[in-house]
Amino acid sequence: MSTSEIDASVQAELNRLRESIDNIDAAVVHMLAERFKATQQVGRLKADHQLPPADPARETRQITRLRQLAQSANLDPAFAEKLLNFIIAEVIRHHERIAEEAGNGNADGNGNGSATAAEA
Amino acid sequence: MSTSEIDASVQAELNRLRESIDNIDAAVVHMLAERFKATQQVGRLKADHQLPPADPARETRQITRLRQLAQSANLDPAFAEKLLNFIIAEVIRHHERIAEEAGNGNADGNGNGSATAAEA
């Protein structure tokens, strides 16, 4: 095999791997878009029925479960927990934006003011 | 509908949404496990063929593409960029761990020492 043939096969393999990475990234972005739709429905449901926005017991279960899933997928459990916290921060930003768009951030008296503690 | 019937239907809807959130989280964790397998293969391929670990042009294309994907999925493009940076930080941690496990972190002279600039 000449040097240029090696280069071409290495480049082809690199392209193959990068295409997989790009496909996975697109899938993750769309999964998270779907996830935010679900958390927004949760937020609305809780506001409509005067349920407390945060549920610490649920959050503890989520963290435990994600750490176990990470372990079985050969991922660092601490990474899974950080990922959940990263996503929760975005959920809170969404809730804050919705509250802002609804007026002064506490228009319906149903706890938009405590959106920073919303379930994620 | 009595109060308890309303409660039961609200609880059922909340459970339905939480199950979707849990399913999505499991999918994302497994997608990311697959992604880390791909980036590790990229790292090995580059090390084996003396290719530079980082590729800034590739990274710029990834960011541009993810921002566009986010926009079409009705997600904040800044969130997609932050997500990519979050994942890249973990890829770098993986590379550092591999380098550490390989000895003093620069055993093969093929750039493990510059793993902190590896493609993600």
gemmi code that builds the backbone of each chain (N, CA, C; Angstrom):
import gemmi

chains = {
    "A": [
        ("MET", (0.833, -1.200, 0.000), (0.000, 0.000, 0.000), (0.870, 1.254, 0.000)),
        ("SER", (0.614, 2.166, -0.903), (1.389, 3.415, -0.931), (0.911, 4.339, 0.185)),
        ("THR", (1.712, 5.373, 0.440), (1.356, 6.328, 1.488), (0.004, 6.979, 1.196)),
        ("SER", (-0.229, 7.307, -0.094), (-1.483, 7.999, -0.422), (-2.680, 7.068, -0.262)),
        ("GLU", (-2.453, 5.744, -0.537), (-3.551, 4.786, -0.321), (-3.881, 4.663, 1.172)),
        ("ILE", (-2.824, 4.647, 2.011), (-3.060, 4.612, 3.458), (-3.827, 5.863, 3.873)),
        ("ASP", (-3.371, 7.007, 3.381), (-4.034, 8.266, 3.703), (-5.515, 8.211, 3.345)),
        ("ALA", (-5.803, 7.683, 2.142), (-7.199, 7.657, 1.687), (-8.043, 6.754, 2.571)),
        ("SER", (-7.475, 5.604, 2.980), (-8.270, 4.689, 3.806), (-8.444, 5.248, 5.219)),
        ("VAL", (-7.408, 5.927, 5.723), (-7.526, 6.558, 7.039), (-8.568, 7.682, 6.978)),
        ("GLN", (-8.492, 8.462, 5.910), (-9.451, 9.568, 5.754), (-10.885, 9.025, 5.642)),
        ("ALA", (-11.051, 7.913, 4.927), (-12.380, 7.313, 4.775), (-12.917, 6.842, 6.124)),
        ("GLU", (-12.022, 6.249, 6.919), (-12.421, 5.766, 8.244), (-12.766, 6.947, 9.162)),
        ("LEU", (-11.961, 8.006, 9.077), (-12.227, 9.209, 9.874), (-13.589, 9.806, 9.474)),
        ("ASN", (-13.853, 9.866, 8.172), (-15.139, 10.396, 7.700), (-16.308, 9.542, 8.192)),
        ("ARG", (-16.115, 8.235, 8.167), (-17.162, 7.315, 8.620), (-17.497, 7.577, 10.089)),
        ("LEU", (-16.443, 7.710, 10.908), (-16.656, 7.954, 12.338), (-17.307, 9.317, 12.571)),
        ("ARG", (-16.859, 10.326, 11.823), (-17.424, 11.670, 11.999), (-18.890, 11.710, 11.584)),
        ("GLU", (-19.245, 10.943, 10.562), (-20.656, 10.882, 10.162), (-21.510, 10.272, 11.269)),
        ("SER", (-20.958, 9.243, 11.930), (-21.695, 8.640, 13.056), (-21.856, 9.651, 14.188)),
        ("ILE", (-20.776, 10.380, 14.498), (-20.839, 11.392, 15.555), (-21.894, 12.449, 15.195)),
        ("ASP", (-21.895, 12.894, 13.934), (-22.870, 13.912, 13.505), (-24.305, 13.372, 13.584)),
        ("ASN", (-24.489, 12.106, 13.191), (-25.832, 11.511, 13.280), (-26.302, 11.447, 14.738)),
        ("ILE", (-25.403, 11.043, 15.625), (-25.753, 10.944, 17.038), (-26.087, 12.329, 17.597)),
        ("ASP", (-25.283, 13.333, 17.230), (-25.545, 14.689, 17.730), (-26.925, 15.187, 17.277)),
        ("ALA", (-27.266, 14.907, 16.015), (-28.584, 15.323, 15.519), (-29.690, 14.611, 16.300)),
        ("ALA", (-29.480, 13.316, 16.569), (-30.473, 12.551, 17.326), (-30.638, 13.121, 18.733)),
        ("VAL", (-29.514, 13.442, 19.389), (-29.570, 13.963, 20.756), (-30.292, 15.311, 20.787)),
        ("VAL", (-29.975, 16.192, 19.824), (-30.648, 17.500, 19.772), (-32.162, 17.302, 19.635)),
        ("HIS", (-32.577, 16.384, 18.771), (-34.019, 16.182, 18.568), (-34.670, 15.491, 19.772)),
        ("MET", (-33.936, 14.583, 20.404), (-34.436, 13.962, 21.641), (-34.665, 15.035, 22.709)),
        ("LEU", (-33.705, 15.948, 22.835), (-33.833, 16.972, 23.873), (-34.959, 17.950, 23.545)),
        ("ALA", (-35.182, 18.205, 22.244), (-36.324, 19.055, 21.859), (-37.625, 18.398, 22.331)),
        ("GLU", (-37.706, 17.086, 22.151), (-38.883, 16.335, 22.589), (-38.991, 16.361, 24.123)),
        ("ARG", (-37.854, 16.260, 24.792), (-37.836, 16.289, 26.262), (-38.343, 17.632, 26.787)),
        ("PHE", (-37.917, 18.732, 26.155), (-38.371, 20.044, 26.612), (-39.879, 20.208, 26.394)),
        ("LYS", (-40.399, 19.594, 25.318), (-41.856, 19.630, 25.121), (-42.555, 18.952, 26.309)),
        ("ALA", (-42.001, 17.834, 26.749), (-42.614, 17.094, 27.869), (-42.520, 17.886, 29.173)),
        ("THR", (-41.348, 18.493, 29.443), (-41.230, 19.243, 30.709), (-42.115, 20.490, 30.682)),
        ("GLN", (-42.323, 21.063, 29.480), (-43.236, 22.210, 29.418), (-44.678, 21.778, 29.696)),
        ("GLN", (-45.033, 20.585, 29.229), (-46.374, 20.067, 29.546), (-46.519, 19.811, 31.045)),
        ("VAL", (-45.451, 19.267, 31.650), (-45.476, 19.052, 33.104), (-45.690, 20.381, 33.817)),
        ("GLY", (-44.947, 21.403, 33.383), (-45.061, 22.722, 34.011), (-46.479, 23.282, 33.927)),
        ("ARG", (-47.062, 23.145, 32.729), (-48.437, 23.644, 32.542), (-49.423, 22.863, 33.400)),
        ("LEU", (-49.275, 21.524, 33.383), (-50.175, 20.662, 34.154), (-50.127, 21.026, 35.639)),
        ("LYS", (-48.925, 21.226, 36.152), (-48.780, 21.553, 37.571), (-49.363, 22.927, 37.888)),
        ("ALA", (-49.138, 23.885, 36.993), (-49.685, 25.229, 37.224), (-51.211, 25.191, 37.198)),
        ("ASP", (-51.764, 24.428, 36.242), (-53.223, 24.359, 36.102), (-53.889, 23.707, 37.315)),
        ("HIS", (-53.170, 22.826, 37.994), (-53.780, 22.058, 39.079), (-53.161, 22.356, 40.439)),
        ("GLN", (-52.506, 23.529, 40.514), (-51.947, 23.976, 41.798), (-51.064, 22.924, 42.466)),
        ("LEU", (-50.269, 22.237, 41.640), (-49.309, 21.292, 42.219), (-47.979, 22.020, 42.434)),
        ("PRO", (-47.220, 21.628, 43.450), (-45.935, 22.303, 43.682), (-44.999, 22.080, 42.490)),
        ("PRO", (-44.304, 23.126, 42.025), (-43.469, 22.979, 40.827), (-42.327, 21.978, 40.999)),
        ("ALA", (-41.713, 21.934, 42.179), (-40.569, 21.031, 42.365), (-41.008, 19.750, 43.065)),
        ("ASP", (-40.315, 18.649, 42.762), (-40.593, 17.359, 43.403), (-39.244, 16.697, 43.698)),
        ("PRO", (-38.657, 17.023, 44.869), (-37.302, 16.546, 45.186), (-37.184, 15.021, 45.162)),
        ("ALA", (-38.251, 14.306, 45.569), (-38.187, 12.836, 45.589), (-38.061, 12.301, 44.158)),
        ("ARG", (-38.826, 12.890, 43.248), (-38.734, 12.516, 41.834), (-37.318, 12.776, 41.308)),
        ("GLU", (-36.767, 13.919, 41.674), (-35.430, 14.267, 41.172), (-34.369, 13.291, 41.690)),
        ("THR", (-34.501, 12.892, 42.954), (-33.566, 11.911, 43.527), (-33.656, 10.583, 42.765)),
        ("ARG", (-34.910, 10.165, 42.455), (-35.077, 8.919, 41.688), (-34.446, 9.041, 40.296)),
        ("GLN", (-34.626, 10.215, 39.664), (-34.056, 10.421, 38.327), (-32.528, 10.290, 38.354)),
        ("ILE", (-31.915, 10.915, 39.357), (-30.453, 10.892, 39.445), (-29.962, 9.461, 39.666)),
        ("THR", (-30.600, 8.746, 40.614), (-30.204, 7.363, 40.900), (-30.307, 6.500, 39.647)),
        ("ARG", (-31.447, 6.647, 38.939), (-31.700, 5.834, 37.754), (-30.683, 6.146, 36.645)),
        ("LEU", (-30.423, 7.445, 36.416), (-29.498, 7.821, 35.347), (-28.076, 7.346, 35.649)),
        ("ARG", (-27.697, 7.383, 36.931), (-26.362, 6.895, 37.293), (-26.246, 5.397, 37.010)),
        ("GLN", (-27.334, 4.641, 37.301), (-27.326, 3.203, 37.028), (-27.265, 2.929, 35.519)),
        ("LEU", (-28.080, 3.687, 34.756), (-28.082, 3.520, 33.297), (-26.693, 3.801, 32.727)),
        ("ALA", (-26.057, 4.871, 33.244), (-24.721, 5.236, 32.761), (-23.750, 4.084, 33.012)),
        ("GLN", (-23.816, 3.534, 34.231), (-22.916, 2.449, 34.584), (-23.077, 1.255, 33.631)),
        ("SER", (-24.341, 0.919, 33.327), (-24.582, -0.228, 32.446), (-24.157, 0.074, 31.012)),
        ("ALA", (-24.091, 1.376, 30.660), (-23.656, 1.758, 29.308), (-22.157, 2.073, 29.280)),
        ("ASN", (-21.470, 1.787, 30.398), (-20.029, 2.003, 30.489), (-19.655, 3.490, 30.416)),
        ("LEU", (-20.524, 4.309, 30.978), (-20.280, 5.753, 31.083), (-20.056, 6.094, 32.550)),
        ("ASP", (-19.328, 7.174, 32.772), (-19.094, 7.657, 34.138), (-20.424, 8.129, 34.756)),
        ("PRO", (-20.863, 7.509, 35.891), (-22.126, 7.941, 36.516), (-22.117, 9.429, 36.873)),
        ("ALA", (-20.957, 9.948, 37.236), (-20.866, 11.377, 37.565), (-21.185, 12.223, 36.330)),
        ("PHE", (-20.797, 11.716, 35.148), (-21.120, 12.434, 33.908), (-22.632, 12.482, 33.690)),
        ("ALA", (-23.308, 11.340, 33.917), (-24.767, 11.288, 33.737), (-25.457, 12.273, 34.675)),
        ("GLU", (-24.954, 12.353, 35.904), (-25.557, 13.276, 36.867), (-25.318, 14.728, 36.437)),
        ("LYS", (-24.102, 15.024, 35.976), (-23.795, 16.374, 35.483), (-24.678, 16.716, 34.278)),
        ("LEU", (-24.886, 15.705, 33.396), (-25.722, 15.917, 32.211), (-27.145, 16.285, 32.623)),
        ("LEU", (-27.682, 15.538, 33.597), (-29.044, 15.834, 34.058), (-29.106, 17.254, 34.628)),
        ("ASN", (-28.108, 17.619, 35.413), (-28.097, 18.973, 35.981), (-27.993, 20.041, 34.886)),
        ("PHE", (-27.215, 19.735, 33.847), (-27.068, 20.660, 32.712), (-28.430, 20.865, 32.025)),
        ("ILE", (-29.161, 19.755, 31.836), (-30.463, 19.831, 31.169), (-31.476, 20.537, 32.075)),
        ("ILE", (-31.425, 20.236, 33.382), (-32.334, 20.879, 34.335), (-32.140, 22.398, 34.302)),
        ("ALA", (-30.887, 22.847, 34.202), (-30.626, 24.290, 34.142), (-31.327, 24.906, 32.938)),
        ("GLU", (-31.351, 24.160, 31.819), (-32.020, 24.675, 30.618), (-33.540, 24.658, 30.793)),
        ("VAL", (-34.066, 23.619, 31.436), (-35.507, 23.559, 31.713), (-35.912, 24.784, 32.536)),
        ("ILE", (-35.100, 25.107, 33.539), (-35.393, 26.271, 34.384), (-35.371, 27.551, 33.553)),
        ("ARG", (-34.390, 27.663, 32.629), (-34.336, 28.837, 31.741), (-35.607, 28.936, 30.905)),
        ("HIS", (-36.073, 27.772, 30.396), (-37.326, 27.759, 29.619), (-38.478, 28.281, 30.467)),
        ("HIS", (-38.585, 27.753, 31.701), (-39.693, 28.155, 32.562), (-39.620, 29.648, 32.871)),
        ("GLU", (-38.411, 30.141, 33.083), (-38.247, 31.568, 33.368), (-38.682, 32.410, 32.175)),
        ("ARG", (-38.322, 31.937, 30.946), (-38.681, 32.684, 29.733), (-40.196, 32.709, 29.574)),
        ("ILE", (-40.834, 31.553, 29.827), (-42.301, 31.480, 29.722), (-42.936, 32.450, 30.712)),
        ("ALA", (-42.382, 32.484, 31.940), (-42.921, 33.381, 32.967), (-42.750, 34.836, 32.541)),
        ("GLU", (-41.571, 35.149, 31.946), (-41.331, 36.525, 31.466), (-42.318, 36.885, 30.369)),
        ("GLU", (-42.521, 35.949, 29.431), (-43.413, 36.234, 28.312), (-44.860, 36.391, 28.771)),
        ("ALA", (-45.162, 35.775, 29.928), (-46.531, 35.847, 30.453), (-46.780, 37.198, 31.138)),
        ("GLY", (-45.801, 38.062, 31.176), (-45.982, 39.382, 31.774), (-44.858, 39.684, 32.734)),
        ("ASN", (-45.233, 39.961, 33.981), (-44.189, 40.334, 34.939), (-43.593, 39.117, 35.645)),
        ("GLY", (-43.878, 37.922, 35.151), (-43.224, 36.739, 35.688), (-44.022, 36.033, 36.764)),
        ("ASN", (-45.165, 36.596, 37.138), (-45.961, 35.934, 38.172), (-47.446, 36.220, 37.930)),
        ("ALA", (-47.819, 36.225, 36.641), (-49.130, 36.721, 36.239), (-50.294, 35.915, 36.813)),
        ("ASP", (-50.156, 34.574, 36.884), (-51.334, 33.796, 37.256), (-51.340, 33.367, 38.724)),
        ("GLY", (-50.319, 33.744, 39.455), (-50.271, 33.410, 40.874), (-50.134, 31.923, 41.146)),
        ("ASN", (-49.823, 31.167, 40.094), (-49.754, 29.715, 40.254), (-48.331, 29.208, 40.398)),
        ("GLY", (-47.449, 30.064, 40.837), (-46.116, 29.576, 41.105), (-45.121, 29.841, 40.000)),
        ("ASN", (-45.468, 30.651, 38.987), (-44.454, 30.995, 38.004), (-43.264, 31.659, 38.672)),
        ("GLY", (-43.550, 32.357, 39.768), (-42.481, 33.012, 40.502), (-41.483, 32.040, 41.099)),
        ("SER", (-41.923, 30.764, 41.293), (-40.994, 29.768, 41.808), (-40.572, 28.789, 40.707)),
        ("ALA", (-40.618, 29.302, 39.461), (-40.245, 28.451, 38.327), (-38.807, 27.970, 38.434)),
        ("THR", (-37.977, 28.699, 39.151), (-36.568, 28.284, 39.275), (-36.446, 26.977, 40.060)),
        ("ALA", (-37.520, 26.526, 40.705), (-37.485, 25.238, 41.412), (-38.352, 24.204, 40.703)),
        ("ALA", (-38.633, 24.436, 39.402), (-39.561, 23.567, 38.679), (-38.991, 22.176, 38.445)),
        ("GLU", (-39.884, 21.195, 38.342), (-39.487, 19.829, 38.027), (-38.868, 19.760, 36.639)),
        ("ALA", (-37.817, 18.975, 36.513), (-37.133, 18.870, 35.227), (-36.899, 17.408, 34.868)),
    ],
    "B": [
        ("MET", (-67.169, 15.478, 37.821), (-65.947, 14.775, 38.265), (-65.604, 15.182, 39.700)),
        ("SER", (-65.385, 14.233, 40.572), (-65.014, 14.568, 41.947), (-63.546, 14.996, 42.007)),
        ("THR", (-63.176, 15.614, 43.150), (-61.791, 16.067, 43.300), (-60.812, 14.914, 43.161)),
        ("SER", (-61.186, 13.755, 43.746), (-60.242, 12.638, 43.696), (-60.119, 12.087, 42.281)),
        ("GLU", (-61.233, 12.175, 41.486), (-61.132, 11.737, 40.089), (-60.227, 12.672, 39.290)),
        ("ILE", (-60.363, 13.979, 39.541), (-59.473, 14.940, 38.882), (-58.029, 14.629, 39.263)),
        ("ASP", (-57.810, 14.416, 40.553), (-56.465, 14.100, 41.031), (-55.900, 12.883, 40.312)),
        ("ALA", (-56.742, 11.841, 40.173), (-56.259, 10.608, 39.549), (-55.904, 10.839, 38.089)),
        ("SER", (-56.724, 11.633, 37.371), (-56.430, 11.846, 35.957), (-55.208, 12.754, 35.790)),
        ("VAL", (-55.068, 13.732, 36.689), (-53.873, 14.589, 36.640), (-52.629, 13.753, 36.938)),
        ("GLN", (-52.725, 12.902, 37.955), (-51.583, 12.050, 38.316), (-51.220, 11.110, 37.160)),
        ("ALA", (-52.256, 10.576, 36.483), (-52.001, 9.677, 35.354), (-51.284, 10.430, 34.231)),
        ("GLU", (-51.709, 11.669, 33.974), (-51.076, 12.471, 32.930), (-49.629, 12.814, 33.307)),
        ("LEU", (-49.440, 13.145, 34.586), (-48.084, 13.444, 35.074), (-47.184, 12.213, 34.927)),
        ("ASN", (-47.723, 11.043, 35.288), (-46.939, 9.804, 35.155), (-46.585, 9.525, 33.692)),
        ("ARG", (-47.559, 9.771, 32.804), (-47.342, 9.543, 31.368), (-46.181, 10.417, 30.873)),
        ("LEU", (-46.210, 11.702, 31.262), (-45.161, 12.627, 30.822), (-43.807, 12.244, 31.422)),
        ("ARG", (-43.815, 11.851, 32.701), (-42.546, 11.474, 33.339), (-41.955, 10.217, 32.712)),
        ("GLU", (-42.814, 9.285, 32.299), (-42.309, 8.085, 31.630), (-41.632, 8.447, 30.309)),
        ("SER", (-42.237, 9.419, 29.593), (-41.608, 9.870, 28.341), (-40.262, 10.518, 28.620)),
        ("ILE", (-40.207, 11.362, 29.658), (-38.939, 12.016, 30.026), (-37.890, 10.960, 30.379)),
        ("ASP", (-38.283, 9.957, 31.158), (-37.342, 8.894, 31.547), (-36.867, 8.098, 30.326)),
        ("ASN", (-37.786, 7.807, 29.392), (-37.397, 7.087, 28.174), (-36.385, 7.903, 27.363)),
        ("ILE", (-36.660, 9.196, 27.235), (-35.755, 10.065, 26.470), (-34.392, 10.123, 27.145)),
        ("ASP", (-34.382, 10.259, 28.477), (-33.100, 10.312, 29.197), (-32.289, 9.034, 28.979)),
        ("ALA", (-32.964, 7.893, 29.014), (-32.260, 6.623, 28.787), (-31.692, 6.592, 27.369)),
        ("ALA", (-32.494, 7.068, 26.399), (-32.027, 7.086, 25.005), (-30.808, 7.991, 24.865)),
        ("VAL", (-30.856, 9.173, 25.498), (-29.740, 10.122, 25.386), (-28.466, 9.535, 26.007)),
        ("VAL", (-28.604, 8.911, 27.183), (-27.424, 8.299, 27.828), (-26.803, 7.243, 26.904)),
        ("HIS", (-27.643, 6.415, 26.292), (-27.100, 5.365, 25.418), (-26.535, 5.937, 24.122)),
        ("MET", (-27.171, 6.999, 23.596), (-26.629, 7.689, 22.413), (-25.233, 8.236, 22.723)),
        ("LEU", (-25.102, 8.834, 23.909), (-23.811, 9.437, 24.260), (-22.753, 8.360, 24.506)),
        ("ALA", (-23.175, 7.204, 25.032), (-22.229, 6.087, 25.187), (-21.687, 5.685, 23.812)),
        ("GLU", (-22.584, 5.634, 22.829), (-22.177, 5.290, 21.460), (-21.272, 6.386, 20.890)),
        ("ARG", (-21.588, 7.646, 21.197), (-20.777, 8.767, 20.710), (-19.346, 8.693, 21.268)),
        ("PHE", (-19.223, 8.362, 22.559), (-17.885, 8.286, 23.157), (-17.081, 7.132, 22.546)),
        ("LYS", (-17.781, 6.048, 22.163), (-17.077, 4.968, 21.465), (-16.486, 5.483, 20.152)),
        ("ALA", (-17.258, 6.297, 19.448), (-16.798, 6.838, 18.165), (-15.630, 7.804, 18.356)),
        ("THR", (-15.727, 8.692, 19.363), (-14.627, 9.650, 19.555), (-13.357, 8.928, 20.025)),
        ("GLN", (-13.528, 7.827, 20.770), (-12.338, 7.065, 21.168), (-11.678, 6.408, 19.953)),
        ("GLN", (-12.523, 5.940, 19.004), (-11.951, 5.379, 17.782), (-11.215, 6.457, 16.980)),
        ("VAL", (-11.799, 7.660, 16.947), (-11.143, 8.774, 16.253), (-9.787, 9.044, 16.898)),
        ("GLY", (-9.773, 9.068, 18.228), (-8.528, 9.330, 18.953), (-7.453, 8.297, 18.642)),
        ("ARG", (-7.876, 7.014, 18.628), (-6.912, 5.946, 18.323), (-6.406, 6.047, 16.883)),
        ("LEU", (-7.348, 6.270, 15.953), (-6.997, 6.375, 14.523), (-5.976, 7.486, 14.315)),
        ("LYS", (-6.216, 8.629, 14.934), (-5.315, 9.773, 14.761), (-3.937, 9.487, 15.371)),
        ("ALA", (-3.964, 8.848, 16.557), (-2.688, 8.530, 17.205), (-1.892, 7.541, 16.349)),
        ("ASP", (-2.596, 6.524, 15.802), (-1.919, 5.496, 15.003), (-1.326, 6.063, 13.722)),
        ("HIS", (-1.918, 7.141, 13.197), (-1.480, 7.660, 11.892), (-0.874, 9.055, 11.991)),
        ("GLN", (-0.432, 9.396, 13.196), (0.259, 10.667, 13.411), (-0.513, 11.861, 12.853)),
        ("LEU", (-1.825, 11.828, 13.049), (-2.640, 12.986, 12.645), (-2.783, 13.918, 13.845)),
        ("PRO", (-2.867, 15.230, 13.609), (-3.020, 16.154, 14.749), (-4.322, 15.881, 15.494)),
        ("PRO", (-4.290, 15.857, 16.843), (-5.494, 15.497, 17.615), (-6.655, 16.474, 17.403)),
        ("ALA", (-6.350, 17.759, 17.295), (-7.443, 18.735, 17.158), (-7.632, 19.128, 15.706)),
        ("ASP", (-8.883, 19.469, 15.360), (-9.204, 19.925, 14.007), (-10.193, 21.082, 14.141)),
        ("PRO", (-9.659, 22.305, 14.303), (-10.521, 23.459, 14.582), (-11.577, 23.689, 13.487)),
        ("ALA", (-11.244, 23.393, 12.219), (-12.211, 23.612, 11.136), (-13.407, 22.670, 11.306)),
        ("ARG", (-13.102, 21.422, 11.636), (-14.167, 20.445, 11.905), (-15.050, 20.933, 13.067)),
        ("GLU", (-14.419, 21.444, 14.116), (-15.188, 21.877, 15.285), (-16.106, 23.055, 14.934)),
        ("THR", (-15.595, 23.982, 14.120), (-16.417, 25.117, 13.686), (-17.636, 24.622, 12.891)),
        ("ARG", (-17.404, 23.640, 11.996), (-18.516, 23.084, 11.209), (-19.539, 22.411, 12.133)),
        ("GLN", (-19.040, 21.690, 13.161), (-19.954, 21.004, 14.102), (-20.845, 22.013, 14.826)),
        ("ILE", (-20.228, 23.111, 15.290), (-20.993, 24.120, 16.033), (-22.059, 24.754, 15.134)),
        ("THR", (-21.648, 25.144, 13.915), (-22.591, 25.769, 12.970), (-23.764, 24.835, 12.689)),
        ("ARG", (-23.441, 23.560, 12.444), (-24.472, 22.577, 12.104), (-25.424, 22.349, 13.288)),
        ("LEU", (-24.864, 22.204, 14.486), (-25.711, 21.944, 15.654), (-26.626, 23.126, 15.951)),
        ("ARG", (-26.106, 24.334, 15.746), (-26.939, 25.525, 15.969), (-28.115, 25.539, 14.988)),
        ("GLN", (-27.838, 25.154, 13.726), (-28.918, 25.107, 12.729), (-29.944, 24.027, 13.075)),
        ("LEU", (-29.443, 22.855, 13.486), (-30.344, 21.759, 13.867), (-31.233, 22.181, 15.037)),
        ("ALA", (-30.611, 22.863, 16.015), (-31.369, 23.313, 17.179), (-32.488, 24.251, 16.745)),
        ("GLN", (-32.141, 25.189, 15.866), (-33.137, 26.159, 15.411), (-34.329, 25.454, 14.742)),
        ("SER", (-34.028, 24.461, 13.906), (-35.118, 23.764, 13.209), (-35.932, 22.908, 14.176)),
        ("ALA", (-35.333, 22.545, 15.321), (-36.058, 21.750, 16.324), (-36.684, 22.646, 17.394)),
        ("ASN", (-36.626, 23.968, 17.146), (-37.218, 24.933, 18.080), (-36.515, 24.952, 19.439)),
        ("LEU", (-35.199, 24.732, 19.375), (-34.357, 24.808, 20.581), (-33.462, 26.030, 20.461)),
        ("ASP", (-33.039, 26.573, 21.590), (-32.110, 27.699, 21.608), (-30.756, 27.265, 21.024)),
        ("PRO", (-30.292, 27.909, 19.931), (-28.991, 27.536, 19.352), (-27.854, 27.648, 20.363)),
        ("ALA", (-27.954, 28.613, 21.274), (-26.909, 28.756, 22.297), (-26.870, 27.519, 23.197)),
        ("PHE", (-28.047, 26.916, 23.443), (-28.096, 25.688, 24.241), (-27.367, 24.557, 23.514)),
        ("ALA", (-27.599, 24.425, 22.194), (-26.944, 23.363, 21.431), (-25.429, 23.527, 21.476)),
        ("GLU", (-24.978, 24.776, 21.384), (-23.532, 25.022, 21.417), (-22.968, 24.685, 22.807)),
        ("LYS", (-23.708, 25.072, 23.852), (-23.268, 24.750, 25.217), (-23.226, 23.237, 25.422)),
        ("LEU", (-24.240, 22.537, 24.854), (-24.299, 21.080, 24.976), (-23.072, 20.444, 24.333)),
        ("LEU", (-22.730, 20.917, 23.119), (-21.557, 20.367, 22.437), (-20.306, 20.603, 23.283)),
        ("ASN", (-20.174, 21.800, 23.841), (-19.006, 22.098, 24.682), (-18.976, 21.216, 25.928)),
        ("PHE", (-20.157, 20.949, 26.490), (-20.272, 20.071, 27.664), (-19.782, 18.660, 27.322)),
        ("ILE", (-20.209, 18.168, 26.145), (-19.822, 16.817, 25.724), (-18.334, 16.778, 25.388)),
        ("ILE", (-17.836, 17.848, 24.725), (-16.414, 17.918, 24.379), (-15.560, 17.844, 25.647)),
        ("ALA", (-16.005, 18.520, 26.708), (-15.254, 18.490, 27.971), (-15.145, 17.055, 28.478)),
        ("GLU", (-16.211, 16.264, 28.304), (-16.183, 14.867, 28.744), (-15.276, 14.033, 27.832)),
        ("VAL", (-15.308, 14.307, 26.538), (-14.419, 13.594, 25.608), (-12.968, 13.825, 26.026)),
        ("ILE", (-12.648, 15.073, 26.365), (-11.281, 15.398, 26.792), (-10.933, 14.637, 28.069)),
        ("ARG", (-11.896, 14.550, 29.009), (-11.654, 13.785, 30.241), (-11.362, 12.318, 29.914)),
        ("HIS", (-12.131, 11.765, 28.935), (-11.889, 10.370, 28.525), (-10.464, 10.207, 27.995)),
        ("HIS", (-10.072, 11.153, 27.118), (-8.743, 11.055, 26.517), (-7.654, 11.159, 27.582)),
        ("GLU", (-7.890, 12.043, 28.545), (-6.899, 12.200, 29.619), (-6.785, 10.922, 30.437)),
        ("ARG", (-7.964, 10.286, 30.688), (-7.945, 9.054, 31.482), (-7.201, 7.949, 30.728)),
        ("ILE", (-7.460, 7.861, 29.421), (-6.773, 6.850, 28.604), (-5.263, 7.091, 28.641)),
        ("ALA", (-4.880, 8.355, 28.545), (-3.454, 8.703, 28.574), (-2.843, 8.326, 29.917)),
        ("GLU", (-3.592, 8.606, 31.002), (-3.104, 8.246, 32.342), (-2.935, 6.737, 32.467)),
        ("GLU", (-3.952, 5.995, 31.967), (-3.904, 4.533, 32.081), (-2.771, 3.947, 31.248)),
        ("ALA", (-2.366, 4.688, 30.198), (-1.289, 4.210, 29.324), (0.078, 4.416, 29.973)),
        ("GLY", (0.126, 4.980, 31.149), (1.399, 5.176, 31.842), (1.479, 6.576, 32.378)),
        ("ASN", (2.543, 7.276, 31.982), (2.711, 8.620, 32.510), (1.998, 9.670, 31.667)),
        ("GLY", (1.132, 9.230, 30.769), (0.327, 10.183, 30.022), (0.924, 10.555, 28.688)),
        ("ASN", (2.136, 10.061, 28.380), (2.726, 10.404, 27.078), (3.588, 9.244, 26.599)),
        ("ALA", (3.094, 8.014, 26.851), (3.903, 6.824, 26.665), (4.305, 6.583, 25.212)),
        ("ASP", (3.428, 6.858, 24.246), (3.745, 6.462, 22.870), (4.281, 7.609, 22.012)),
        ("GLY", (4.365, 8.791, 22.600), (4.909, 9.920, 21.857), (4.038, 10.384, 20.701)),
        ("ASN", (2.805, 9.853, 20.637), (1.928, 10.188, 19.510), (0.893, 11.243, 19.850)),
        ("GLY", (1.170, 12.029, 20.843), (0.260, 13.138, 21.097), (-0.696, 12.911, 22.243)),
        ("ASN", (-0.527, 11.832, 23.011), (-1.394, 11.698, 24.182), (-1.230, 12.890, 25.114)),
        ("GLY", (-0.009, 13.448, 25.084), (0.256, 14.607, 25.927), (-0.588, 15.807, 25.536)),
        ("SER", (-1.043, 15.823, 24.262), (-1.899, 16.931, 23.832), (-3.351, 16.493, 23.706)),
        ("ALA", (-3.720, 15.469, 24.488), (-5.084, 14.949, 24.424), (-6.107, 16.018, 24.791)),
        ("THR", (-5.679, 17.014, 25.557), (-6.612, 18.071, 25.949), (-7.078, 18.891, 24.752)),
        ("ALA", (-6.409, 18.713, 23.602), (-6.851, 19.432, 22.409), (-7.455, 18.469, 21.392)),
        ("ALA", (-7.870, 17.273, 21.844), (-8.346, 16.236, 20.930), (-9.673, 16.594, 20.289)),
        ("GLU", (-9.876, 16.036, 19.090), (-11.144, 16.208, 18.380), (-12.285, 15.580, 19.162)),
        ("ALA", (-13.417, 16.268, 19.173), (-14.556, 15.765, 19.922), (-15.802, 15.819, 19.058)),
    ],
}
model = gemmi.Model(1)
for chain_id, residues in chains.items():
    chain = gemmi.Chain(chain_id)
    for i, (resn, *xyz) in enumerate(residues, 1):
        res = gemmi.Residue()
        res.name, res.seqid = resn, gemmi.SeqId(i, " ")
        for name, pos in zip(("N", "CA", "C"), xyz):
            atom = gemmi.Atom()
            atom.name, atom.element = name, gemmi.Element(name[0])
            atom.pos, atom.b_iso = gemmi.Position(*pos), 0.0
            res.add_atom(atom)
        chain.add_residue(res)
    model.add_chain(chain)
structure = gemmi.Structure()
structure.add_model(model)
structure.setup_entities()
